[in-house]
Amino acid sequence: MENPEFLNKKYPDLPGSKPVERAVQKKLREGEKGPTSNIERTDIYLTRLEKFFSAKEKRHIDTPRGPVESESGFERLKRRILDQYVTKYEEIPESYWHFLEKIMRERGQGGDWDRATPEQKEQMKQENANAVLADQRDSLEEWIDYFALPDSNYIPRELKYWIFRNILNLKEFAKVKIKKPDGTEEERIEFNKRSRGTVAKYPDLNQEALNYIIDSVKNKLAGQNMEFGYDIPAEAQQRFRELLSKEDFSKLYAWANEYMNPIPKHLLPVTDGEWVKYTQGSDPQELVKTIRGRGTGWCIAGETTCEKYLQGGDIYVYYSVDDNDQPTLPRLAIRFEGDRIAENPRGIAYKQNIDPYMPPILEEKLEGIGSVGKQYQKMAVDMEHLTAVDNKAKNGESLNKEDLTFLYEIESKIEGFGYLRDPRIQELRKNRNQEHDMLTIFDCTPEQVAKSIDEINENARVYVGNWDVEVHQKIRDYPQIKHLFESFPEKKILKLTLETDPQVNSPESAEEALDSRNIYLTDWSRDILKKTEFSQERQKYELARFTVEQLGFPNGATTQEIYDKAKKLGIGLCPAEVGPHLRLKYPGGEWMLIAMKQITDRSGDPDVFDLGSLGVRLELRSSGARPGRRWGGGSEFVFLSASET
């Protein structure tokens, strides 16, 4: 953005602020030339922020006890922001608790509150605060994560700072009544200022509204006229121009959220329409003009982003018919990079999930584009089932075993098409008696749920309790105990039988299979994959995962100490092929290491495979595992359930 004075004019105190001064001093300590103007001071600060947001890799730090893995620069920055701006329990004002009590009484829970002891009331307050503050944290984290994604690279960094500084001072939107000059009232969206101790969420990230503002501000600063590009009333256009002249982000964002209108409710069930293909390299305005002002929330409503995406591949958009039977209402978008789908298909429901009427249309399209669409079939089925479960709950209907098994993700994770995990999952769970649901899911009685090693016997069907090798070895004697949790449903114990795919029988076929699933491999994981020996026939491996602490090292241990202890405990190292095979079979994104004989990478360092994820993208990586490398007590390793003889 060719307007370097933008931030300094808006925030005259910025060049002399402590964060800017710290950035300047760091630059000087590094032996670089210092700034000669306030513009240069601010530029140094913005450059430092950019480095933090792009520093995603964890660092390895040498300590007297050996190398340890620390937070990445981005993780440290995110943690500091969240620590500073997410409300603490002790900051919640007394007025909020009075409001909560009022709501409870309105719900008919006044008697419960009156009979509760002070300790019980405190527990109720803690539980309420934990829930609302977790939502607040998630709403802020969404903005932080978005600014660290490539999707936001088109935003000039001056505008990123301006936007984020404003977001930190705003609550989620509220609808207010505004009296017009003619005496009539109209309803508008406003983002109220935050105050200390508020439990309100931060504003939702509406990429379409945000892009509209960004494009408008960029045009204004470049001296270009404002073009609305859609049927927005003249009065609203004038109000936007006035807000734009003041560069008032809060009111601009409220306006954009108000006029990025969703599809009318009566047209949601109407699915007749057509797919339109916007070919790679085509004019982005042809696509932008069809979705701007439609409330999709899609980032391709911003011309700059749309242009960037069309440079990489085709974009398909499905338009359902309007009241005039014309296909003008955008409902689905599929973006390609080359010959593969680049990201989850987008819909117009909350967080860009697919609305409940569109899964059949999407499924038909995905089937028509061959194998690249198959990986998304489960997402469509999951969203259809989740909608059915949500409707049952809203109508007061009971959920059956199939519904509960699905809701608690016993057999597989619920996958959606939005940027974030579908919020309905947690909303549905948090209002249920989870222990009672567990009995329904597993067809058992409370007496058949073992909660300690002493309760593991021929009567038990489920285990929920402490996990270590001793528990694991005892459970192996009772194969009827198939469902294992440290706590239900959040912490499922990983103990499984991995059956290899006989067609994945070489480094080349493994790499091809991983790439076809869009599983990310680092250069180093490709190095050790090339040296991995694969079985030529189908194999079955009994696997179990343990933390270093669960192996008996609460304060951490070296690789060699871990391997020696595992042998002593009767569990074994995995063949290296377990890494790629497990990544292909296991849908979870949590980080875990494969306990295996190390393989040297291109630098000659001994590595092991590790599994993880970045957002929804699954990854097969490698970690340096020198015999003397020290691992924290929380590090998780996957072992063979028994030592090889």
Protein Blocks (a to p, Z undefined) as FASTA:
>chain_A
ZZfklmmmmmmmlmmmmklmmmmmmmmmnopacdfbfklmmmmmmmmmmmmmmmmbccdd
ddfkbpcddddfklmmmmmmmmmmmccfklpcfklmmmmmmmmmmnopmmmmmmpcfklm
mmmmmmmmmmmmmmmmmmmmmmmmmmmpmklmmpcfklmmmmmmmmmmpccddddddddf
kopacdddddddddehiabdcddddfklmmmmmmmmmmmmnopacdehiacdfklmmmmm
mmmmnopaklmmmmmmmmmccddfklmmpmgdcdddddehiafklmmmmmgonlnopakl
pmklmmmmmmnoccdddddddfkopafbcfbdcddehjacfbdcddfbehhiacfklmmm
mmmmmmmnojmlmmmmmmmmmmmmmmmmmmmmmnopacdfklmmmmnommbccddfbfbd
cfklmmmmmmpcfklmmmmmnopafklpcfbfklgcfkbmbdcddddfklmmmmmmmmml
mbdcfbdcklccddddddddfklgcfklmmmmmmmnopacdfklmmmmmmpccdfbdcdd
ddddddfklnopanopafklmmmmmmmnopacddfklmmmmmmmmmbfbdcddddddddd
fkopacddddddehjbccdddddddfklccdfklccdddfbdcZZ
